[in-house]
Amino acid sequence: MSVVISNKVLQATQLSAEEFLHEVAILFYQQKRLTLAQAAALAQTDRLSFQQLLASRDIAIHYDEHDLETDREMLKTLADTAESDMTDYLPNLEDYEERLARGEITW
C-alpha cells in the first residue's frame, strides 16, 4: 500500500518529504503505535539515526521486556560466537608467528 501526500500539503507544513516522514514516524513512535525499528523504517533511516533524532528532541526511547529479551538473545549469540572463534585463534596465531619468524610469510 502506498500513501501519497500532495505537494500542497507538504508546502503547507513547510517540510520536505523526508522531514514529513520523520515527523509522522516520531508521532507514531511516541504514541507507541510503532516500535523503534518500525518507526525508523517509516522514517527511511536506520535505527541508530532514528534514535539520534529522538535524542535531539529529548524524546525517551521505549525499552520494554521484549526489547530486553531480544538484546539478551543477541548478546548470548555474540558471546557464543566469540567463544567458539577464540578456540582456534591462539593456535593459529602461534602458527602464524612461527611461520613469520621462519620467513615463510613476508609483509
N, C-alpha and C positions, 0 to 999 in steps of 0.2 A: 504494500500500500504506500502510496506517495501522498504527501500533503504539499500543496502549492500555496505559497504566501505571495500575494501580489506585490508588485513594486510600490503600489500606492500605500499599502500597509507598512512595508519596510521604510518608506520615506516618512511616514507619519511617526514611526518610532525613532527615527533618526539613528538607526542602527544598520550596520552591514548585515548581510545574511549570516555570516559567521557569528557576529555578536548576538544576533537574534536567537540562533540555536543555543548559544551559551546561556542566555537568559532563561530560555524555556527549560533547558536541562537543569539549571540551578533551581528553578522554581519547583520542578517535579522532584528533584532530589530533596529539597527542604521539606516538601510535603510527604516525603517517604513513599512516593509513588514509583520511584525508580531507585535501583541500587546504584552504588558508585560506578560500577562497571557499565551499567545501562545508561546512566546519565552521561558518562564520558563518551560512550558510543554515539549518543544523540548529539552531543556537542562536537562530534567528529574530531576527538582528540584522544590521547592516551590517558590512562588513569592518573599517572603522576602529574601531568599537565593540568588535568581537571582538579586534582587535589590542590595544586598550587593556586588555581583560580579561586577555589573555595577559600583557601587560606588568605588570599589577598583581600577577600571580602569579610574576613572574620567569621566565616561560616563553619560550624563544627562538623566534623566528619562522623557520620553514624558508624558505630562499630558494634555489631551485635554478636550473639553466641555463634551464629552461622559463620560470620567472618573469622571469629576466633578459631573455630574448628577447622576451617579451610586453611588458615595460617599454620595451625599445628600440624596438619597433614603435610603441607608443603615443607615445613621445617624438618619433619621426620624423613621425608623423601630425600631432601638435600643432605641430611646427616648420613642416611644410609648410603647414598651415592658417594659422598666424600669418604666415608669409611672404607667402602669397597674399592674405591680408586686408590687410596693410600696404601693398601696392602701390596700393590705392585710397584708403587712409586720408588720406595727406597732401594729394593734390589736393582731396579732399572737405573736408578741414579748412580749406584755404586758401579754397575757395569759400564755406564757411560763415562764416569770419571776414569776408570781403568783404561778404557779404550782411548780416551783423550790423552792420558799420560803416555800410552804406548805410541801415540802418533797416528793411530788408525782414523782418528777424527780430527779435522782441522777446521778452524773458524773461518 
